Amino acid sequence: MAYSVKGQILGFEDTKEVQINAIDELFSTMIDINNENITFTLVAPYLLREYAFDLPLDIKALLEINQESKISVYNILVIQKPLEKSTINFLAPIVINHDNNSLAQAVLEPNKHPDFGMAETIESFKK
């Protein structure tokens, strides 16, 4: 499925249209449709931890999100070797509005979300 990128993905301002493909229940890939060399690995945060935040109003407006909107949330994973050392950015979630096939990266305020880090390792979620 192709999604229009509203706003910017941090560090990838030219990425305007992406495709998201599920690998399994936890992992997905997000590929820049106009530059296949730009690929992100995403994780479904709710499978790892409790994860709740107030979506910034500018992102709600940008994505035209209302109470009935069907949305998904992912976090970007930076792959390391070994895989357990890979890090997840919980302070900059990717939010998708499936109703209009658009997405944006929200940047959360660290002081409002002290339990979320920018580089939390996968191994810290082993049970």
N, C-alpha and C positions, 0 to 999 in steps of 0.2 A: 504494500500500500504506500502511495506517495503522499507526503505531507509538505505543506508550505511552511517555511520557517518565518515566523514573525519576530521582529526584533533581531537579536544576534545570539549566536552560540559563542561564548567567550573564547577569543582567540581565533575564531573561524567566521569572521564577519561576512565573507563572500558566500557562505553556505546558505542557499535560499530555498532549496528543495531537497528533501531526503526521503529515503525508503527505509522502513524498519522491518527486519526479518527476525522472527523468533528462532532461537537456537534450541532452547528448551524452556521449561517453566521459569527459570531464574535469569537466563542470559538471552540477550537479543543483540543484533547489530543494527547500526544506523549508518547508512551510506549516503554521501553527498551524490545526488543524481548527476550533477554536472562535473564532478571530479571524483572518480572511483578511487583515487589515492587517499581520499579523506574518509576514513571509517572510524566509527566509535563503537566501543563495546558498552552495552547498557545492562543494568541489573534492575530487577523488580524489587524495590526496597522493602515492600511489605512482607516478603518471604524471609527477610533477614532480621527485621526489628520492628518495633513500634515506630511509626513514622507519621507524624501529623504536623501540619503547619498551616498558617493562614496564607492563602495565595495573595501575593501583592496585587493591589487594585489595578496597577498598570498592566499586569499580565492578564488579569481577568478581562479587562477592556480590549486588549490587543487580540486575545483569542476568542472574544465574544462569548465568554463563559457565563452561564446563569445557573440557577438551581437545578434545572432539568438536564444540563449538559452531561454528555457521556465523556468522562475524562480518564486518562491514564497518566501515571507518573513513573518515570524511570530516573536512574542516576547513572552518571558516566563512571565507568570503571577504567582505570589505567592499569593495563596488564604488566605484570612483573614475573620474573622467574625466581623461585617457584611461584605458581599461581596463587598460593596462600598469601604471598606478600603483595599482591595486587591491591590497589587502593580505590576506594569509592568516595566520591564527592557528594556528601549529603546536604551541603549548603547551596548547591546550584542544580536543583532538579530540572529535568526535562518534563514539561507538562504538555499533554496532547489533548486537544478537543477533537473528538472523533466526529462530532456533528458537522464540522466544516473542514475537516482534514488539515488542521493547522497545529503548529507546535511552537513553543518558545521555551527558552531557558530562564527560569526564575532565579534570582539571586537573593537568598535569604540573609537577614541580618544575624550575624553570629551572636550578638548579645541577647537576641530574642530566642535563640535556639542553641543554648550552651551545650546540649547533648549531641549536637550534630557537628561532625568534623569535615574538613576538606579532603582529608586523606586517611580514611579509616581502612585498615587492612581487612581482607576477607577472613583471615585466620582469627580475628577478634570476634567473629560471629559463630565460630565452631561451638557446638553444644556437647 
